[in-house]
Amino acid sequence: MPSSTAVKQRSSAGAKPRKKRASRTGWGGWKALVPFLVCCALTPFAVQAASILALEGPKAFALLYPWVEVVRSPALHVAPASLGTVSQWIMYLQFPVYGLLMALTFRAGRYLRAFTVGLLAHFSGLLLVVVLAYMAQKG
């Protein structure tokens, strides 16, 4: 009778092959760029909405384009000569950058996380606007 401490050797011939998970190769190509394409298509509508929101005041404009307000903050001391050009670049590139961030996350198969990353990028800009406004009042 064999002892209970004896180890039984497994042969490689009797081992069961592991099943591989089905890969989603369809999302590896151009379909992973869907968030980027959607954000690029959204940009002209957001710029049009910005012209309407600018009439409501700076707070309404900052909700749509927080990164423009971050650059305009007196706490950062951006030169007034380049402020207009930088603001225009940010207005046209903000949503495509969000789309690129989301596409990188979307490519990893994390769809809800990709949407969350886009929102996090936008709301971090809003938080930075509030912090810089507070710093400008203190200083």
C-alpha positions as CSV (number, residue, x, y, z in Angstrom):
1,M,0.0,0.0,0.0
2,P,1.5,3.4,-1.0
3,S,2.1,6.0,1.7
4,S,0.0,9.1,1.7
5,T,3.1,11.3,1.3
6,A,4.1,9.8,-2.0
7,V,3.6,12.2,-4.9
8,K,2.2,10.8,-8.1
9,Q,4.0,11.9,-11.2
10,R,1.9,13.1,-14.1
11,S,2.8,12.3,-17.6
12,S,2.6,15.0,-20.2
13,A,0.7,12.7,-22.5
14,G,-2.2,12.5,-20.2
15,A,-2.4,16.3,-19.5
16,K,-5.5,18.0,-20.9
17,P,-4.8,20.9,-23.3
18,R,-5.9,24.3,-22.0
19,K,-8.7,26.1,-23.8
20,K,-7.7,29.4,-25.2
21,R,-10.1,32.3,-24.9
22,A,-11.7,33.6,-28.0
23,S,-9.8,36.8,-29.0
24,R,-11.7,39.8,-30.2
25,T,-9.6,40.6,-33.3
26,G,-12.4,42.6,-34.8
27,W,-11.8,45.4,-32.2
28,G,-8.1,45.5,-32.7
29,G,-8.2,47.5,-36.0
30,W,-10.1,50.6,-37.0
31,K,-13.0,49.9,-34.7
32,A,-10.9,50.8,-31.8
33,L,-10.8,54.3,-33.2
34,V,-14.5,54.8,-32.9
35,P,-14.3,57.1,-29.8
36,F,-11.7,59.2,-31.6
37,L,-13.8,59.5,-34.7
38,V,-16.9,60.4,-32.6
39,C,-15.0,63.1,-30.7
40,C,-13.7,64.5,-34.0
41,A,-17.2,64.7,-35.4
42,L,-18.4,66.3,-32.2
43,T,-15.8,69.1,-32.3
44,P,-17.6,71.4,-34.8
45,F,-20.8,71.2,-32.9
46,A,-19.0,72.0,-29.6
47,V,-17.4,75.0,-31.2
48,Q,-20.8,76.2,-32.4
49,A,-22.2,75.6,-28.9
50,A,-19.3,77.6,-27.5
51,S,-20.3,80.7,-29.4
52,I,-23.7,80.5,-27.9
53,L,-22.4,79.7,-24.4
54,A,-20.0,82.6,-24.5
55,L,-23.1,84.9,-24.5
56,E,-24.1,83.3,-21.1
57,G,-20.8,84.2,-19.5
58,P,-17.5,82.7,-18.6
59,K,-18.9,80.0,-16.2
60,A,-21.1,78.5,-18.9
61,F,-18.2,78.5,-21.4
62,A,-15.9,76.9,-18.8
63,L,-18.3,73.9,-18.5
64,L,-17.8,73.1,-22.2
65,Y,-14.1,74.1,-22.6
66,P,-12.5,74.0,-19.1
67,W,-8.9,73.7,-20.5
68,V,-9.3,77.1,-22.3
69,E,-10.2,78.7,-18.9
70,V,-7.2,77.0,-17.3
71,V,-4.9,78.7,-19.8
72,R,-6.7,82.0,-19.3
73,S,-6.3,81.9,-15.6
74,P,-4.3,84.8,-14.2
75,A,-2.5,82.3,-11.9
76,L,-0.6,80.8,-14.9
77,H,0.6,84.2,-16.3
78,V,0.3,83.3,-19.9
79,A,1.3,86.1,-22.2
80,P,-1.7,88.0,-23.6
81,A,-0.2,88.0,-27.1
82,S,-0.3,84.3,-27.4
83,L,-3.5,83.7,-25.4
84,G,-5.9,83.9,-28.3
85,T,-3.9,81.5,-30.4
86,V,-3.5,79.0,-27.6
87,S,-7.2,79.2,-26.8
88,Q,-8.2,78.5,-30.4
89,W,-5.8,75.5,-30.5
90,I,-7.3,74.1,-27.3
91,M,-10.8,74.6,-28.5
92,Y,-10.2,72.5,-31.6
93,L,-8.0,69.9,-30.0
94,Q,-9.7,69.3,-26.7
95,F,-12.3,66.8,-27.9
96,P,-10.0,64.9,-30.2
97,V,-7.5,64.5,-27.3
98,Y,-10.3,63.1,-25.2
99,G,-11.1,60.7,-28.1
100,L,-7.5,59.6,-28.3
101,L,-7.4,58.9,-24.5
102,M,-10.7,57.0,-24.8
103,A,-9.5,55.1,-27.9
104,L,-6.4,53.8,-26.1
105,T,-8.6,52.6,-23.2
106,F,-11.3,51.3,-25.6
107,R,-8.6,49.2,-27.4
108,A,-7.8,47.3,-24.2
109,G,-11.4,46.1,-24.2
110,R,-12.6,48.3,-21.4
111,Y,-15.6,50.2,-22.9
112,L,-17.1,51.7,-19.8
113,R,-13.6,52.5,-18.5
114,A,-12.9,54.4,-21.8
115,F,-16.0,56.6,-21.3
116,T,-14.9,57.1,-17.6
117,V,-11.4,58.2,-18.8
118,G,-12.9,60.8,-21.1
119,L,-15.1,62.2,-18.3
120,L,-12.3,62.2,-15.9
121,A,-10.1,64.2,-18.3
122,H,-12.9,66.7,-18.7
123,F,-13.8,67.0,-15.0
124,S,-10.2,67.3,-14.0
125,G,-10.1,70.4,-16.2
126,L,-13.1,71.8,-14.4
127,L,-11.5,71.1,-11.0
128,L,-8.3,72.8,-12.1
129,V,-10.4,75.9,-13.2
130,V,-11.9,76.1,-9.7
131,V,-8.5,75.6,-8.0
132,L,-6.8,78.2,-10.2
133,A,-9.6,80.7,-9.6
134,Y,-9.2,80.2,-5.8
135,M,-5.5,80.7,-6.1
136,A,-6.0,83.9,-8.2
137,Q,-8.3,85.3,-5.5
138,K,-5.8,84.5,-2.7
139,G,-2.8,86.0,-4.5
